[in-house]
Amino acid sequence: MKIPSGETMQRVLIQAKEENYYELFPLEFATGLRLRELAALQWDDLNLTTGELRIDKQASIVGSEVVICEPKTKAAVRTMILPPSVRRVLAEYKTKVDSRWMFPSPKKEDLPMRPSSPHKRLHRILDYAGCERVRFHGPCHTFATNA
């Protein structure tokens, strides 16, 4: 699997800002969360003062609907501390989002984004930024490599 370089990650962030899809990527690059975990995040999962982010659910597709369920394993339930820079990005973003979901569906009221949405958007952003395509899970491996 190709792991994105620091330069690629910077280009993704720059292009994501132009696409109005920025906030998800600093969170992903800092935490290495899985797509299903990102999709299931609610604002109640985040304490902006302490930076604690609780991961205790995931989004799945059942039929054509997004369903929130428990993670597959107990080890997937965890709390992470976000870096101050990511907290600032999310605090500003929260003022613009009128949803309980951190990353709401752009099409359906009061639903999270589909777990596949960031992957599709990442490919579009990589194409526009002139970067080689990588799997969305690549940033997770970058996080694990740098952690």
URRAUR-V115407 format. One record per helix or strand. SS is the DSSP state (H for helix, E for strand). FROM is the first residue (numbers start at 0). TO is the last residue. If there is no record, write none. Layout:
BEGIN
ss->{SS;SS}
from->{FROM;FROM}
to->{TO;TO}
END
This chain:
BEGIN
ss->{H;H;H;E;H;E;E;E;E;H;E;H;E;E;E;H;H}
from->{5;22;34;41;42;45;51;57;64;73;77;83;100;103;111;116;137}
to->{17;30;39;41;44;46;54;61;68;75;80;93;100;103;111;128;145}
END
